[in-house]
Amino acid sequence: MQKQKQTKINLTVRLDPEDLGELKRQATIKGIGPATLARIMIREQLKRNDEIR
């Protein structure tokens, strides 16, 4: 049985230029795009918050 692919939804986030620059810098070091790194960071934080409850 194949797993169905979930539909992704776009979310627009406004960042200060300094924060965007740091996100891009860290993403470059990891060899991924800034949007991918932002998704990873959001998932990690959501998981941490869920574990605290």
Buried (B, 14 or more C-beta within 10 A) or exposed (E): EEEEEEEEEEEEEEEEEEEBEEBEEEBEEEEEEBEEBBBEEEEEEEEEEEEEE
